[in-house]
Amino acid sequence: MRNPAGRIVALREQIRGLGSALIALSGGADSALLAALAADELGESAAAATAVGPLFAQHEVERAQGLCRRLGLRHELIEFDPLHHEAFVRNPPDRCFFCKHEMLRLCREMADRLELEHVCEGTNAQELSEHRPGLAAIRELCIQTPLLDAGLDKSDVRRALAKLGLNDWVRPSSTCLATRFAHGMPITREGLRRVEACEQDLARMGFTEFRVRHHGDSARIELCEDQLSRALDPKLRRAIVTALRGHGFSFVSLDLEGFSSGKMERNADKGV
């Protein structure tokens, strides 16, 4: 039988036992919990680092900055632009391995400069059942995964954040903007900017969990199921089409299946 409270105790003990650590902090709930507990357990022997560059929405970076100010946790920004690397731009099925490896390597360098012994990353236990090429990079670089080691899943993370008073971090997960491109479709700076702008527009319209998938001239919108019908309201539907076409897409479609994280991985084996 699961014991969520016991898992949190184990997680705190594990973080405390690290002595010092740099938290790879994205805009998501998992790394936010690690940052909060590291601030509690390690104090000045902890810091956080967030990657900035074309793959990451600016509002996610700003959220990470705000969290660290709130926690009193030292926060560093790491410039990261994989668009200079042909292996990434080609967008093969193992793209996430390259990206994760390079980003965590930079975190390791930052930790060394700050004289922090470990780098921690927010993979949780639930993600082991998903297609995650980046896990190989985590293992290769000997990065710590406290949530995974303590057996916490997404529901455990949400409960723990709520108990810490970080209710604004109990939110849908976010991923880097490269996940909006089908494998084999080259990732471009312009394409990333276009997707980010489209998603900002959807957020302003009140949608809360979504992705805009880039298929060349077409944008495919994934919304959570309880918001699908809202998007079909004639006035709002026209506003969505106008906004996305204004960012350069010729065609705008709504995925009737709804939002599903990692959906672009379905054709990974086919390389399309």
CYANA upper distance limits for C-alpha pairs under 8 A (distance plus 0.5 A):
  3 ASN  CA      7 ARG  CA      6.85
  4 PRO  CA      8 ILE  CA      6.94
  4 PRO  CA    152 LEU  CA      8.12
  4 PRO  CA    156 ASP  CA      6.71
  5 ALA  CA      9 VAL  CA      6.94
  6 GLY  CA     10 ALA  CA      6.70
  7 ARG  CA     11 LEU  CA      6.55
  7 ARG  CA    150 ALA  CA      6.30
  7 ARG  CA    151 GLY  CA      7.29
  7 ARG  CA    152 LEU  CA      7.16
  8 ILE  CA     12 ARG  CA      6.66
  8 ILE  CA    150 ALA  CA      8.16
  8 ILE  CA    152 LEU  CA      8.45
  8 ILE  CA    160 ALA  CA      8.03
  9 VAL  CA     13 GLU  CA      6.77
 10 ALA  CA     14 GLN  CA      6.62
 10 ALA  CA    150 ALA  CA      6.68
 11 LEU  CA     15 ILE  CA      6.74
 11 LEU  CA    146 PRO  CA      6.85
 11 LEU  CA    147 LEU  CA      7.30
 11 LEU  CA    150 ALA  CA      6.05
 12 ARG  CA     16 ARG  CA      6.58
 12 ARG  CA     37 LEU  CA      7.16
 12 ARG  CA     41 GLU  CA      7.47
 13 GLU  CA     17 GLY  CA      6.56
 14 GLN  CA     18 LEU  CA      7.10
 14 GLN  CA    146 PRO  CA      7.37
 15 ILE  CA     19 GLY  CA      8.09
 15 ILE  CA     37 LEU  CA      8.03
 15 ILE  CA     38 ALA  CA      6.94
 15 ILE  CA     41 GLU  CA      7.34
 15 ILE  CA     42 LEU  CA      8.14
 15 ILE  CA    146 PRO  CA      7.57
 16 ARG  CA     38 ALA  CA      8.13
 16 ARG  CA     41 GLU  CA      5.85
 16 ARG  CA     42 LEU  CA      6.66
 18 LEU  CA    117 GLU  CA      8.20
 18 LEU  CA    118 HIS  CA      7.53
 19 GLY  CA     42 LEU  CA      7.28
 19 GLY  CA     45 SER  CA      7.59
 19 GLY  CA    117 GLU  CA      7.97
 20 SER  CA     42 LEU  CA      6.96
 20 SER  CA     45 SER  CA      5.28
 20 SER  CA     46 ALA  CA      6.07
 20 SER  CA    116 LEU  CA      5.71
 20 SER  CA    117 GLU  CA      6.02
 20 SER  CA    118 HIS  CA      6.86
 21 ALA  CA     38 ALA  CA      8.19
 21 ALA  CA     42 LEU  CA      8.46
 21 ALA  CA     45 SER  CA      7.17
 21 ALA  CA     46 ALA  CA      5.51
 21 ALA  CA     47 ALA  CA      7.13
 21 ALA  CA    111 ALA  CA      7.92
 21 ALA  CA    116 LEU  CA      5.77
 21 ALA  CA    117 GLU  CA      6.30
 21 ALA  CA    118 HIS  CA      5.05
 21 ALA  CA    119 VAL  CA      6.01
 21 ALA  CA    120 CYS  CA      7.20
 22 LEU  CA     46 ALA  CA      6.28
 22 LEU  CA     47 ALA  CA      5.37
 22 LEU  CA     48 ALA  CA      5.72
 22 LEU  CA     49 ALA  CA      7.39
 22 LEU  CA    107 CYS  CA      8.14
 22 LEU  CA    111 ALA  CA      6.36
 22 LEU  CA    116 LEU  CA      6.96
 22 LEU  CA    117 GLU  CA      8.46
 22 LEU  CA    118 HIS  CA      6.70
 22 LEU  CA    119 VAL  CA      5.27
 22 LEU  CA    120 CYS  CA      6.64
 23 ILE  CA     31 SER  CA      7.70
 23 ILE  CA     34 LEU  CA      7.45
 23 ILE  CA     35 ALA  CA      6.62
 23 ILE  CA     38 ALA  CA      8.42
 23 ILE  CA     46 ALA  CA      8.08
 23 ILE  CA     47 ALA  CA      6.72
 23 ILE  CA     48 ALA  CA      4.95
 23 ILE  CA     49 ALA  CA      6.68
 23 ILE  CA    119 VAL  CA      6.43
 23 ILE  CA    120 CYS  CA      5.38
 23 ILE  CA    121 GLU  CA      6.76
 24 ALA  CA     31 SER  CA      7.32
 24 ALA  CA     48 ALA  CA      6.46
 24 ALA  CA     49 ALA  CA      5.73
 24 ALA  CA     50 THR  CA      6.69
 24 ALA  CA    104 LEU  CA      8.25
 24 ALA  CA    107 CYS  CA      7.48
 24 ALA  CA    119 VAL  CA      7.53
 24 ALA  CA    120 CYS  CA      6.58
 24 ALA  CA    121 GLU  CA      5.84
 24 ALA  CA    122 GLY  CA      7.99
 25 LEU  CA     31 SER  CA      5.70
 25 LEU  CA     32 ALA  CA      7.11
 25 LEU  CA     35 ALA  CA      7.68
 25 LEU  CA     48 ALA  CA      6.43
 25 LEU  CA     49 ALA  CA      6.13
 25 LEU  CA     50 THR  CA      5.61
 25 LEU  CA     64 ALA  CA      7.32
 25 LEU  CA    121 GLU  CA      8.14
 26 SER  CA     31 SER  CA      6.81
 26 SER  CA     32 ALA  CA      8.06
 26 SER  CA     50 THR  CA      6.38
 26 SER  CA     51 ALA  CA      8.00
 26 SER  CA     60 GLU  CA      7.59
 26 SER  CA     61 VAL  CA      7.73
 26 SER  CA     64 ALA  CA      7.05
 27 GLY  CA     31 SER  CA      8.22
 27 GLY  CA     32 ALA  CA      7.91
 27 GLY  CA     60 GLU  CA      5.17
 27 GLY  CA     61 VAL  CA      6.98
 27 GLY  CA     63 ARG  CA      6.73
 27 GLY  CA     64 ALA  CA      6.15
 27 GLY  CA    174 SER  CA      7.43
 28 GLY  CA     32 ALA  CA      6.79
 28 GLY  CA    169 TRP  CA      7.82
 28 GLY  CA    171 ARG  CA      8.27
 28 GLY  CA    172 PRO  CA      8.28
 28 GLY  CA    173 SER  CA      5.92
 28 GLY  CA    174 SER  CA      6.47
 29 ALA  CA     33 LEU  CA      6.75
 29 ALA  CA    157 VAL  CA      7.63
 29 ALA  CA    158 ARG  CA      7.85
 29 ALA  CA    161 LEU  CA      8.37
 29 ALA  CA    169 TRP  CA      6.06
 29 ALA  CA    170 VAL  CA      6.77
 29 ALA  CA    171 ARG  CA      7.33
 29 ALA  CA    172 PRO  CA      8.47
 29 ALA  CA    173 SER  CA      7.22
 30 ASP  CA     34 LEU  CA      7.11
 30 ASP  CA    122 GLY  CA      5.59
 30 ASP  CA    123 THR  CA      7.62
 30 ASP  CA    124 ASN  CA      7.74
 30 ASP  CA    147 LEU  CA      8.35
 30 ASP  CA    154 LYS  CA      8.27
 30 ASP  CA    157 VAL  CA      6.90
 31 SER  CA     35 ALA  CA      6.61
 31 SER  CA    121 GLU  CA      7.12
 31 SER  CA    122 GLY  CA      5.15
 32 ALA  CA     36 ALA  CA      6.71
 32 ALA  CA     64 ALA  CA      8.43
 32 ALA  CA     67 LEU  CA      8.22
 32 ALA  CA    169 TRP  CA      7.78
 33 LEU  CA     37 LEU  CA      6.70
 33 LEU  CA    157 VAL  CA      7.42
 33 LEU  CA    160 ALA  CA      7.98
 33 LEU  CA    161 LEU  CA      6.73
 34 LEU  CA     38 ALA  CA      6.41
 34 LEU  CA    120 CYS  CA      8.44
 34 LEU  CA    122 GLY  CA      7.44
 34 LEU  CA    146 PRO  CA      8.41
 34 LEU  CA    147 LEU  CA      8.38
 35 ALA  CA     39 ALA  CA      6.60
 35 ALA  CA     47 ALA  CA      8.40
 35 ALA  CA     48 ALA  CA      7.32
 35 ALA  CA     68 CYS  CA      8.35
 35 ALA  CA     73 LEU  CA      8.36
 36 ALA  CA     40 ASP  CA      6.88
 36 ALA  CA     71 LEU  CA      7.05
 37 LEU  CA     41 GLU  CA      6.45
 38 ALA  CA     42 LEU  CA      5.82
 38 ALA  CA     43 GLY  CA      7.42
 38 ALA  CA     46 ALA  CA      6.57
 39 ALA  CA     43 GLY  CA      5.35
 39 ALA  CA     44 GLU  CA      8.03
 39 ALA  CA     46 ALA  CA      6.79
 39 ALA  CA     47 ALA  CA      8.32
 39 ALA  CA     71 LEU  CA      7.08
 39 ALA  CA     72 GLY  CA      7.90
 39 ALA  CA     73 LEU  CA      6.53
 42 LEU  CA     46 ALA  CA      6.06
 43 GLY  CA     73 LEU  CA      8.20
 44 GLU  CA     73 LEU  CA      8.07
 44 GLU  CA     74 ARG  CA      8.39
 45 SER  CA    116 LEU  CA      7.56
 46 ALA  CA     73 LEU  CA      7.63
 46 ALA  CA     74 ARG  CA      7.85
 46 ALA  CA    116 LEU  CA      7.91
 47 ALA  CA     73 LEU  CA      6.31
 47 ALA  CA     74 ARG  CA      5.26
 47 ALA  CA     75 HIS  CA      6.38
 47 ALA  CA     76 GLU  CA      8.23
 48 ALA  CA     68 CYS  CA      8.19
 48 ALA  CA     73 LEU  CA      7.53
 48 ALA  CA     74 ARG  CA      6.70
 48 ALA  CA     75 HIS  CA      5.33
 48 ALA  CA     76 GLU  CA      6.73
 49 ALA  CA     75 HIS  CA      6.14
 49 ALA  CA     76 GLU  CA      5.11
 49 ALA  CA     77 LEU  CA      6.08
 49 ALA  CA     78 ILE  CA      7.19
 49 ALA  CA    107 CYS  CA      7.47
 50 THR  CA     61 VAL  CA      7.43
 50 THR  CA     64 ALA  CA      7.75
 50 THR  CA     75 HIS  CA      8.14
 50 THR  CA     76 GLU  CA      6.92
 50 THR  CA     77 LEU  CA      5.53
 50 THR  CA     78 ILE  CA      6.48
 51 ALA  CA     56 PHE  CA      8.09
 51 ALA  CA     61 VAL  CA      8.29
 51 ALA  CA     77 LEU  CA      6.30
 51 ALA  CA     78 ILE  CA      5.13
 51 ALA  CA     79 GLU  CA      6.37
 51 ALA  CA     80 PHE  CA      6.45
 51 ALA  CA    103 MET  CA      7.92
 52 VAL  CA     56 PHE  CA      6.70
 52 VAL  CA     58 GLN  CA      8.39
 52 VAL  CA     61 VAL  CA      7.44
 52 VAL  CA     77 LEU  CA      7.00
 52 VAL  CA     78 ILE  CA      6.44
 52 VAL  CA     79 GLU  CA      5.64
 52 VAL  CA     80 PHE  CA      6.37
 53 GLY  CA     79 GLU  CA      6.54
 53 GLY  CA     80 PHE  CA      5.84
 53 GLY  CA     81 ASP  CA      6.04
 54 PRO  CA     81 ASP  CA      6.97
 54 PRO  CA    189 ARG  CA      7.19
 54 PRO  CA    192 LEU  CA      7.25
 54 PRO  CA    193 ARG  CA      7.98
 55 LEU  CA     81 ASP  CA      8.00
 55 LEU  CA    176 CYS  CA      5.94
 55 LEU  CA    177 LEU  CA      5.59
 55 LEU  CA    178 ALA  CA      6.70
 55 LEU  CA    192 LEU  CA      7.36
 56 PHE  CA     60 GLU  CA      7.63
 56 PHE  CA     61 VAL  CA      7.93
 56 PHE  CA    176 CYS  CA      6.01
 56 PHE  CA    177 LEU  CA      6.69
 57 ALA  CA     61 VAL  CA      7.38
 57 ALA  CA    176 CYS  CA      8.20
 57 ALA  CA    177 LEU  CA      7.89
 57 ALA  CA    196 GLU  CA      6.92
 58 GLN  CA     62 GLU  CA      6.80
 59 HIS  CA     63 ARG  CA      6.65
 60 GLU  CA     64 ALA  CA      6.83
 61 VAL  CA     65 GLN  CA      6.81
 62 GLU  CA     66 GLY  CA      6.66
 63 ARG  CA     67 LEU  CA      6.67
 64 ALA  CA     68 CYS  CA      6.86
 65 GLN  CA     69 ARG  CA      6.87
 65 GLN  CA     75 HIS  CA      7.50
 66 GLY  CA     70 ARG  CA      6.74
 67 LEU  CA     71 LEU  CA      6.68
 68 CYS  CA     72 GLY  CA      6.28
 68 CYS  CA     73 LEU  CA      5.38
 68 CYS  CA     74 ARG  CA      7.18
 68 CYS  CA     75 HIS  CA      6.77
 69 ARG  CA     73 LEU  CA      6.92
 69 ARG  CA     74 ARG  CA      8.47
 78 ILE  CA    106 LEU  CA      7.91
 78 ILE  CA    107 CYS  CA      8.22
 80 PHE  CA    103 MET  CA      7.43
 82 PRO  CA     88 PHE  CA      6.91
 82 PRO  CA     89 VAL  CA      8.17
 82 PRO  CA     99 CYS  CA      7.50
 83 LEU  CA     88 PHE  CA      7.18
 83 LEU  CA     89 VAL  CA      6.34
 83 LEU  CA    187 ILE  CA      8.17
 83 LEU  CA    188 THR  CA      7.79
 83 LEU  CA    189 ARG  CA      7.95
 84 HIS  CA     89 VAL  CA      8.37
 85 HIS  CA     89 VAL  CA      6.94
 86 GLU  CA     90 ARG  CA      6.65
 87 ALA  CA     91 ASN  CA      7.62
 87 ALA  CA     92 PRO  CA      8.14
 87 ALA  CA     95 ARG  CA      8.16
 87 ALA  CA     98 PHE  CA      8.47
 88 PHE  CA     92 PRO  CA      7.81
 88 PHE  CA     95 ARG  CA      6.28
 88 PHE  CA     98 PHE  CA      7.41
 88 PHE  CA     99 CYS  CA      7.82
 88 PHE  CA    187 ILE  CA      8.32
 89 VAL  CA    186 PRO  CA      5.89
 89 VAL  CA    187 ILE  CA      5.49
 89 VAL  CA    188 THR  CA      7.58
 90 ARG  CA    184 GLY  CA      6.62
 90 ARG  CA    185 MET  CA      7.32
 90 ARG  CA    186 PRO  CA      5.43
 90 ARG  CA    187 ILE  CA      7.33
 91 ASN  CA     95 ARG  CA      6.11
 91 ASN  CA    182 ALA  CA      8.43
 91 ASN  CA    183 HIS  CA      5.86
 91 ASN  CA    184 GLY  CA      5.68
 91 ASN  CA    185 MET  CA      6.72
 91 ASN  CA    186 PRO  CA      6.27
 91 ASN  CA    187 ILE  CA      6.99
 92 PRO  CA    183 HIS  CA      6.05
 92 PRO  CA    184 GLY  CA      6.12
 92 PRO  CA    271 GLY  CA      7.20
 93 PRO  CA    183 HIS  CA      6.33
 93 PRO  CA    184 GLY  CA      8.24
 93 PRO  CA    265 GLU  CA      8.15
 93 PRO  CA    268 ALA  CA      5.62
 93 PRO  CA    269 ASP  CA      7.68
 93 PRO  CA    271 GLY  CA      6.86
 94 ASP  CA     98 PHE  CA      7.61
 94 ASP  CA    133 PRO  CA      6.40
 95 ARG  CA     99 CYS  CA      6.87
 95 ARG  CA    133 PRO  CA      8.26
 96 CYS  CA    100 LYS  CA      6.34
 96 CYS  CA    132 ARG  CA      8.09
 96 CYS  CA    133 PRO  CA      6.16
 96 CYS  CA    134 GLY  CA      5.77
 97 PHE  CA    101 HIS  CA      6.39
 97 PHE  CA    133 PRO  CA      5.55
 97 PHE  CA    134 GLY  CA      4.75
 97 PHE  CA    135 LEU  CA      7.93
 97 PHE  CA    136 ALA  CA      7.31
 97 PHE  CA    137 ALA  CA      6.28
 98 PHE  CA    102 GLU  CA      6.69
 98 PHE  CA    134 GLY  CA      8.12
 98 PHE  CA    137 ALA  CA      8.20
 99 CYS  CA    103 MET  CA      6.64
 99 CYS  CA    134 GLY  CA      8.19
100 LYS  CA    104 LEU  CA      6.46
100 LYS  CA    134 GLY  CA      5.92
100 LYS  CA    137 ALA  CA      6.73
100 LYS  CA    138 ILE  CA      8.05
101 HIS  CA    105 ARG  CA      6.48
101 HIS  CA    134 GLY  CA      7.68
101 HIS  CA    137 ALA  CA      5.37
101 HIS  CA    138 ILE  CA      7.56
101 HIS  CA    141 LEU  CA      8.07
102 GLU  CA    106 LEU  CA      6.84
103 MET  CA    107 CYS  CA      6.86
104 LEU  CA    108 ARG  CA      6.59
104 LEU  CA    138 ILE  CA      8.13
104 LEU  CA    141 LEU  CA      8.16
104 LEU  CA    143 ILE  CA      8.40
105 ARG  CA    109 GLU  CA      6.86
105 ARG  CA    141 LEU  CA      7.84
106 LEU  CA    110 MET  CA      6.73
107 CYS  CA    111 ALA  CA      6.61
107 CYS  CA    119 VAL  CA      7.49
108 ARG  CA    112 ASP  CA      6.75
108 ARG  CA    118 HIS  CA      8.34
108 ARG  CA    119 VAL  CA      6.82
109 GLU  CA    113 ARG  CA      6.85
110 MET  CA    114 LEU  CA      6.76
111 ALA  CA    115 GLU  CA      6.44
111 ALA  CA    116 LEU  CA      5.45
111 ALA  CA    117 GLU  CA      7.36
111 ALA  CA    118 HIS  CA      7.56
111 ALA  CA    119 VAL  CA      7.32
112 ASP  CA    116 LEU  CA      6.46
112 ASP  CA    117 GLU  CA      7.69
118 HIS  CA    143 ILE  CA      7.76
118 HIS  CA    144 GLN  CA      7.48
119 VAL  CA    143 ILE  CA      6.07
119 VAL  CA    144 GLN  CA      6.47
120 CYS  CA    143 ILE  CA      6.42
120 CYS  CA    144 GLN  CA      5.04
120 CYS  CA    145 THR  CA      6.26
120 CYS  CA    146 PRO  CA      7.58
121 GLU  CA    143 ILE  CA      7.35
121 GLU  CA    144 GLN  CA      6.70
121 GLU  CA    145 THR  CA      5.84
121 GLU  CA    146 PRO  CA      8.07
122 GLY  CA    145 THR  CA      6.67
122 GLY  CA    146 PRO  CA      7.85
122 GLY  CA    147 LEU  CA      6.92
122 GLY  CA    148 LEU  CA      8.41
123 THR  CA    127 GLU  CA      7.19
123 THR  CA    145 THR  CA      6.62
123 THR  CA    147 LEU  CA      6.92
123 THR  CA    148 LEU  CA      6.49
124 ASN  CA    128 LEU  CA      8.19
124 ASN  CA    145 THR  CA      8.18
124 ASN  CA    147 LEU  CA      5.51
124 ASN  CA    148 LEU  CA      4.93
124 ASN  CA    151 GLY  CA      7.72
124 ASN  CA    152 LEU  CA      6.39
124 ASN  CA    153 ASP  CA      5.99
124 ASN  CA    154 LYS  CA      7.48
125 ALA  CA    147 LEU  CA      7.36
125 ALA  CA    148 LEU  CA      5.02
125 ALA  CA    149 ASP  CA      8.13
125 ALA  CA    151 GLY  CA      5.86
125 ALA  CA    152 LEU  CA      6.11
125 ALA  CA    153 ASP  CA      5.64
126 GLN  CA    130 GLU  CA      8.24
126 GLN  CA    152 LEU  CA      8.18
126 GLN  CA    153 ASP  CA      5.57
126 GLN  CA    154 LYS  CA      7.29
127 GLU  CA    131 HIS  CA      8.46
127 GLU  CA    132 ARG  CA      7.94
128 LEU  CA    132 ARG  CA      8.06
131 HIS  CA    262 GLY  CA      8.14
131 HIS  CA    265 GLU  CA      7.87
133 PRO  CA    137 ALA  CA      8.14
134 GLY  CA    138 ILE  CA      7.01
135 LEU  CA    139 ARG  CA      6.87
136 ALA  CA    140 GLU  CA      6.58
137 ALA  CA    141 LEU  CA      6.67
138 ILE  CA    142 CYS  CA      6.63
138 ILE  CA    143 ILE  CA      5.77
138 ILE  CA    144 GLN  CA      8.38
139 ARG  CA    143 ILE  CA      6.87
145 THR  CA    149 ASP  CA      6.66
146 PRO  CA    150 ALA  CA      6.53
147 LEU  CA    151 GLY  CA      6.66
147 LEU  CA    152 LEU  CA      5.78
147 LEU  CA    153 ASP  CA      8.21
148 LEU  CA    152 LEU  CA      6.56
148 LEU  CA    153 ASP  CA      8.34
152 LEU  CA    156 ASP  CA      6.09
152 LEU  CA    157 VAL  CA      7.22
153 ASP  CA    157 VAL  CA      6.92
154 LYS  CA    158 ARG  CA      6.81
155 SER  CA    159 ARG  CA      6.76
156 ASP  CA    160 ALA  CA      6.63
157 VAL  CA    161 LEU  CA      6.68
158 ARG  CA    162 ALA  CA      6.78
158 ARG  CA    170 VAL  CA      5.90
159 ARG  CA    163 LYS  CA      6.82
160 ALA  CA    164 LEU  CA      6.83
161 LEU  CA    165 GLY  CA      6.90
161 LEU  CA    166 LEU  CA      5.58
161 LEU  CA    167 ASN  CA      6.77
161 LEU  CA    169 TRP  CA      7.45
161 LEU  CA    170 VAL  CA      7.10
162 ALA  CA    166 LEU  CA      5.95
162 ALA  CA    167 ASN  CA      5.38
162 ALA  CA    170 VAL  CA      7.53
166 LEU  CA    170 VAL  CA      7.68
172 PRO  CA    208 THR  CA      8.29
172 PRO  CA    209 GLU  CA      6.70
175 THR  CA    179 THR  CA      7.39
177 LEU  CA    192 LEU  CA      6.77
177 LEU  CA    195 VAL  CA      7.81
177 LEU  CA    196 GLU  CA      7.70
178 ALA  CA    187 ILE  CA      7.40
178 ALA  CA    192 LEU  CA      7.58
179 THR  CA    262 GLY  CA      8.16
179 THR  CA    264 MET  CA      7.59
180 ARG  CA    195 VAL  CA      8.09
180 ARG  CA    211 ARG  CA      7.67
180 ARG  CA    212 VAL  CA      6.96
180 ARG  CA    213 ARG  CA      5.00
180 ARG  CA    214 HIS  CA      6.17
180 ARG  CA    264 MET  CA      7.80
181 PHE  CA    185 MET  CA      6.91
181 PHE  CA    186 PRO  CA      8.44
181 PHE  CA    187 ILE  CA      7.49
181 PHE  CA    213 ARG  CA      6.67
181 PHE  CA    214 HIS  CA      5.70
181 PHE  CA    215 HIS  CA      7.37
181 PHE  CA    264 MET  CA      7.80
182 ALA  CA    213 ARG  CA      8.40
182 ALA  CA    214 HIS  CA      7.75
182 ALA  CA    215 HIS  CA      7.50
182 ALA  CA    264 MET  CA      6.20
182 ALA  CA    265 GLU  CA      8.35
182 ALA  CA    272 VAL  CA      6.74
183 HIS  CA    264 MET  CA      7.89
183 HIS  CA    265 GLU  CA      8.16
183 HIS  CA    267 ASN  CA      7.97
183 HIS  CA    268 ALA  CA      6.84
183 HIS  CA    271 GLY  CA      6.26
183 HIS  CA    272 VAL  CA      5.44
184 GLY  CA    271 GLY  CA      6.29
184 GLY  CA    272 VAL  CA      5.61
185 MET  CA    272 VAL  CA      7.81
187 ILE  CA    191 GLY  CA      7.24
187 ILE  CA    192 LEU  CA      7.85
188 THR  CA    192 LEU  CA      6.79
189 ARG  CA    193 ARG  CA      6.81
190 GLU  CA    194 ARG  CA      6.62
191 GLY  CA    195 VAL  CA      6.77
191 GLY  CA    214 HIS  CA      8.16
192 LEU  CA    196 GLU  CA      6.71
193 ARG  CA    197 ALA  CA      6.65
194 ARG  CA    198 CYS  CA      6.76
194 ARG  CA    247 HIS  CA      6.42
194 ARG  CA    248 GLY  CA      7.91
195 VAL  CA    199 GLU  CA      6.73
195 VAL  CA    212 VAL  CA      6.79
195 VAL  CA    213 ARG  CA      8.06
195 VAL  CA    214 HIS  CA      7.55
196 GLU  CA    200 GLN  CA      6.67
197 ALA  CA    201 ASP  CA      6.86
197 ALA  CA    247 HIS  CA      7.75
198 CYS  CA    202 LEU  CA      6.94
198 CYS  CA    212 VAL  CA      7.49
198 CYS  CA    243 ALA  CA      7.63
198 CYS  CA    244 LEU  CA      6.23
198 CYS  CA    247 HIS  CA      7.45
199 GLU  CA    203 ALA  CA      6.71
199 GLU  CA    210 PHE  CA      8.34
199 GLU  CA    211 ARG  CA      7.47
199 GLU  CA    212 VAL  CA      6.87
200 GLN  CA    204 ARG  CA      6.78
201 ASP  CA    205 MET  CA      6.85
201 ASP  CA    243 ALA  CA      7.53
202 LEU  CA    206 GLY  CA      7.15
202 LEU  CA    207 PHE  CA      6.22
202 LEU  CA    240 ILE  CA      7.90
203 ALA  CA    207 PHE  CA      5.60
203 ALA  CA    208 THR  CA      6.80
207 PHE  CA    223 LEU  CA      8.25
207 PHE  CA    227 GLN  CA      7.75
209 GLU  CA    223 LEU  CA      6.60
209 GLU  CA    224 CYS  CA      6.31
209 GLU  CA    259 PHE  CA      7.92
210 PHE  CA    221 ILE  CA      7.66
210 PHE  CA    222 GLU  CA      5.77
210 PHE  CA    223 LEU  CA      5.00
210 PHE  CA    224 CYS  CA      6.89
210 PHE  CA    259 PHE  CA      6.48
211 ARG  CA    221 ILE  CA      6.45
211 ARG  CA    222 GLU  CA      5.68
211 ARG  CA    223 LEU  CA      7.38
211 ARG  CA    259 PHE  CA      7.55
212 VAL  CA    219 ALA  CA      6.78
212 VAL  CA    220 ARG  CA      6.23
212 VAL  CA    221 ILE  CA      5.21
212 VAL  CA    222 GLU  CA      6.91
213 ARG  CA    219 ALA  CA      6.17
213 ARG  CA    220 ARG  CA      5.51
213 ARG  CA    221 ILE  CA      6.78
213 ARG  CA    222 GLU  CA      8.16
214 HIS  CA    218 SER  CA      7.01
214 HIS  CA    219 ALA  CA      5.70
214 HIS  CA    220 ARG  CA      7.23
215 HIS  CA    219 ALA  CA      6.47
215 HIS  CA    220 ARG  CA      7.83
216 GLY  CA    249 PHE  CA      8.40
217 ASP  CA    248 GLY  CA      8.26
217 ASP  CA    249 PHE  CA      5.65
217 ASP  CA    250 SER  CA      5.82
217 ASP  CA    251 PHE  CA      6.85
218 SER  CA    249 PHE  CA      6.10
218 SER  CA    250 SER  CA      6.51
218 SER  CA    251 PHE  CA      5.08
218 SER  CA    252 VAL  CA      6.28
218 SER  CA    253 SER  CA      7.99
219 ALA  CA    244 LEU  CA      8.11
219 ALA  CA    249 PHE  CA      6.78
219 ALA  CA    251 PHE  CA      6.77
219 ALA  CA    252 VAL  CA      5.43
219 ALA  CA    253 SER  CA      6.78
220 ARG  CA    252 VAL  CA      6.56
220 ARG  CA    253 SER  CA      5.34
220 ARG  CA    254 LEU  CA      6.24
220 ARG  CA    255 ASP  CA      6.84
221 ILE  CA    252 VAL  CA      8.06
221 ILE  CA    253 SER  CA      6.65
221 ILE  CA    254 LEU  CA      5.37
221 ILE  CA    255 ASP  CA      6.31
222 GLU  CA    254 LEU  CA      6.93
222 GLU  CA    255 ASP  CA      5.83
222 GLU  CA    256 LEU  CA      8.34
222 GLU  CA    257 GLU  CA      8.28
222 GLU  CA    258 GLY  CA      5.59
222 GLU  CA    259 PHE  CA      4.98
222 GLU  CA    260 SER  CA      8.02
223 LEU  CA    227 GLN  CA      6.75
223 LEU  CA    228 LEU  CA      6.53
223 LEU  CA    255 ASP  CA      8.07
223 LEU  CA    258 GLY  CA      5.53
223 LEU  CA    259 PHE  CA      5.24
224 CYS  CA    228 LEU  CA      7.15
224 CYS  CA    258 GLY  CA      5.79
224 CYS  CA    259 PHE  CA      5.35
224 CYS  CA    260 SER  CA      8.44
225 GLU  CA    257 GLU  CA      8.24
225 GLU  CA    258 GLY  CA      5.85
225 GLU  CA    259 PHE  CA      7.59
227 GLN  CA    231 ALA  CA      7.12
228 LEU  CA    232 LEU  CA      7.45
228 LEU  CA    256 LEU  CA      8.10
228 LEU  CA    258 GLY  CA      7.67
229 SER  CA    233 ASP  CA      7.57
230 ARG  CA    236 LEU  CA      8.26
231 ALA  CA    236 LEU  CA      6.65
231 ALA  CA    237 ARG  CA      6.04
232 LEU  CA    236 LEU  CA      7.50
232 LEU  CA    237 ARG  CA      5.89
233 ASP  CA    237 ARG  CA      6.23
234 PRO  CA    238 ARG  CA      6.72
235 LYS  CA    239 ALA  CA      6.89
236 LEU  CA    240 ILE  CA      6.68
237 ARG  CA    241 VAL  CA      6.81
238 ARG  CA    242 THR  CA      6.56
239 ALA  CA    243 ALA  CA      6.57
240 ILE  CA    244 LEU  CA      6.70
241 VAL  CA    245 ARG  CA      6.43
241 VAL  CA    252 VAL  CA      6.63
242 THR  CA    246 GLY  CA      6.43
243 ALA  CA    247 HIS  CA      7.19
244 LEU  CA    248 GLY  CA      7.42
244 LEU  CA    249 PHE  CA      6.61
244 LEU  CA    252 VAL  CA      7.54
245 ARG  CA    249 PHE  CA      5.14
245 ARG  CA    250 SER  CA      6.34
245 ARG  CA    251 PHE  CA      7.59
245 ARG  CA    252 VAL  CA      7.85
255 ASP  CA    259 PHE  CA      8.35
262 GLY  CA    266 ARG  CA      8.21
264 MET  CA    268 ALA  CA      8.02
267 ASN  CA    271 GLY  CA      6.88
267 ASN  CA    272 VAL  CA      6.33
268 ALA  CA    272 VAL  CA      7.04
